[in-house]
Amino acid sequence: MKLEQAAKQLEALGNPTRLNLYRALVRAGEAGRPVGYLQETLGIAASTLSHHLHRLILTGLVTQERQATTLICRANYP
């Protein structure tokens, strides 16, 4: 792993909301969790969740997959 990429990932996880979000996805395993479930679990607004998910996706920590009308988020382990 490159040092710069690792630094960006650690910076993203430095936010308490993003860390809680990532922890929930790690606990979910490979099945992941729907965005709606994450919003309910964390108790945050949809726009706030979207912002934090976007940051985790940009740093490579999270992936998203659309299944019909549902967005499934997963921790990106590699």
NUKEVEX-715952 format. One record per residue (C-alpha): x, y, z; residue number from 1. Coordinates in steps of 0.001 Angstrom, whole numbers, plus 500000, padded with zeros to 6 digits. Layout:
<lofis>
LOFI        x        y        z   romi
LOFI        X        Y        Z    NUM
...
</lofis>
This chain:
<lofis>
LOFI        x        y        z   romi
LOFI   500000   500000   500000      1
LOFI   501288   503398   499166      2
LOFI   501973   505772   502011      3
LOFI   499844   508580   500549      4
LOFI   496815   506292   500094      5
LOFI   497164   504970   503646      6
LOFI   497343   508522   504994      7
LOFI   494134   509480   503133      8
LOFI   492333   506416   504486      9
LOFI   493441   507112   508043     10
LOFI   492383   510742   507677     11
LOFI   488932   509638   506473     12
LOFI   488573   507317   509462     13
LOFI   489582   510142   511807     14
LOFI   486006   511435   511700     15
LOFI   483816   509734   514364     16
LOFI   480811   509380   512038     17
LOFI   482862   507801   509262     18
LOFI   484574   505494   511743     19
LOFI   481198   504313   513085     20
LOFI   479969   503844   509526     21
LOFI   483031   501818   508554     22
LOFI   482795   499715   511719     23
LOFI   479157   498893   510914     24
LOFI   480164   497780   507425     25
LOFI   483058   495666   508693     26
LOFI   480699   493956   511139     27
LOFI   478215   493328   508318     28
LOFI   480796   491271   506461     29
LOFI   480658   490546   502759     30
LOFI   476873   490839   502637     31
LOFI   477168   494554   503346     32
LOFI   474295   496782   504436     33
LOFI   471683   498828   502586     34
LOFI   472047   502598   502842     35
LOFI   468658   502873   504576     36
LOFI   469754   500456   507286     37
LOFI   472947   502432   507858     38
LOFI   470985   505670   508117     39
LOFI   468658   504183   510742     40
LOFI   471490   502575   512688     41
LOFI   473611   505725   512824     42
LOFI   470666   508081   513209     43
LOFI   471944   510672   510729     44
LOFI   470332   512574   507859     45
LOFI   470465   511056   504378     46
LOFI   472545   513937   503016     47
LOFI   475062   513580   505857     48
LOFI   475319   509841   505297     49
LOFI   475806   510392   501568     50
LOFI   478638   512841   502253     51
LOFI   480450   510447   504588     52
LOFI   479930   507437   502307     53
LOFI   481303   509400   499364     54
LOFI   484466   510174   501311     55
LOFI   484953   506506   502257     56
LOFI   484351   505420   498654     57
LOFI   486872   507945   497301     58
LOFI   489575   506622   499628     59
LOFI   488844   503004   498656     60
LOFI   487547   501900   502051     61
LOFI   483965   501232   500915     62
LOFI   482285   499968   497748     63
LOFI   478669   500397   496651     64
LOFI   476527   498140   494500     65
LOFI   473027   498838   493234     66
LOFI   470586   495948   493601     67
LOFI   467334   497036   491959     68
LOFI   466384   500152   493944     69
LOFI   468683   499497   496897     70
LOFI   472286   500632   497337     71
LOFI   474359   498051   499197     72
LOFI   477544   499276   500869     73
LOFI   480441   496997   501768     74
LOFI   483767   497469   503490     75
LOFI   486545   497040   500937     76
LOFI   488913   494739   502793     77
LOFI   491898   494591   500432     78
</lofis>
